[in-house]
Amino acid sequence: MNLGFKQSPQTRAVLSNGIVVLVWENPSADIIATRIFIRAGSQWETPQTAGLSHLLASVLTKGTEQRSSLQIAEQVESVGASLGTDSATDYFLLSLKTVSSDFADLLQLAGELLRSPSFPQHEIDLERRQTIQAIRSQQEQPFSIAYDQLRQIVYRDHPYALSGLGTEASVAQLDRANLQRYHQTHFRPDNVVISLSGRIEPDAAIALVERVFGDWQAPTTPLSVLKLPVITVRPVKAAIAQETQQSIVMLGYLAPAVVPEPHPALQEAESCSMPLSPAPHTHAMTDYTALKLLNSYLGNGLSSRLFVELREKRGLAYDVSAFYPTRLHPAPFVVYMGTAPENTAIAIAGLKAEVDRLRTHPFSSDTLQAAKDKILGQQALGKQTNAQIAQTFGWYETLGLGIDFDAQFQEQLSAVTLEAVQSAADRYLVEPYLSLVGPAAVVKK
């Protein structure tokens, strides 16, 4: 085992088999929360295998070579613990929370689930049916339809275009062999990050992880390298007619990933329908941080610009907000509104005008500081519990940012200038993709 650097109160270690262990000692409550990340997720799927990582998350806890689904559930529930799995675009996750005295036994169970799932056929059949029902349910939700459509027009043949649940057609043909191949490819110790927070000393935590996972050897084959198509910026409009009581208006802009890298939109500027000039590689992190500020200013909370201007003052919106997720690859900067069908055209113009305003009406110093304070406050509130701490730092490590990224982001945020905010708005928030869902009479105009 090769210990890495230590930054109080957090410790980072790397086991000899490649597992990264992060420990945040927090003795205030007799609880230990653990997040075990696999660097996988739906980014590894194709249209034919869409929904595979979600299906694997659904069946991973339903049996191992040593225990049945019932035995697993009984062990967890008998001590009041929680254990669950999830799959996102950029990672697969096993979550665990328990009192300190039961942690060793529950971590051993987590090890069995990760290393030797049995994937019982009857459980696969059941989870596949339930997933298809969930897909059908989403097809009745205008927001989900609009966001699916937006992803497809922004990302096209990139896996970020795919729904995490998959499609009815793709899920229906997923089988046990698909699950086993996915598991064999990605579930290996040199692809794992284990993040813990709670009442446990770092040395004891690392020794326990070593005991449970230390004999898990990585295959001789190297880790798979993900080869993705280049994303080019070609803003288009797409509409789906559905007789709903409201229209969903969604504008999307392709924005930087959190990992500093040349932005594909800028690399492919010659194919864009908008003028873009190449940004230096070193500007990527500044652009990401500046756009986080702009997105928060636009749509974060009841005091946000979109809420105040479009809902409170103009009465256009049932719901209005913005989001810009942290992603490993270029992410969507999205503003959206639910509005009465007869206001659809006005809503499109209103949303676009508010985004355009970021370029035409530069921030004041007070506005910039208020946006910074809001994000910094929310960051602090997002790391209050052991589960939140384990999730946050495990996620940063999984992205390759390291456990110092939390402090680095705060420093970067504080250092963002009015000029950097203006530059990011001018570079990325020019011409939007438009996704509409609503009655045919208004969305097909």
Protein Blocks (a to p, Z undefined) as FASTA:
>chain_A
ZZdddddfbdcdddfkopacdddddfkbccdcddddddebjklpcfklgoklmmmmmmmm
nocfkbcfklmmmmmmmnopacdddddfkbccddddddfklmmmmmmmmmmmmmmcgkia
klmmmmmmmmmmmmmmmmmmmklmmmmmmmmmmnomafklpcfkbpfklmmmpcfklmmm
mmmmmmcfklcccddedjddfklmmmmmmmmmmmpccdfbdcdddddddddddddddddd
dddfbdcdddddddddfbdcddfklmmmmmpcbdcddddfklmmmmmmmmmmmmmmmmgc
jkbmklmmmmmmnomafbdcddddddfbdcdddddddddfklmmmmmmmmmmmmmmmmmm
ccdfklmmmmmmmmmmmmmmmmmbfklmmmmmmmmmmnonojmlmmmmmmmmmmpcfklm
mmmmmmmmmcdcddddddfklmmZZ
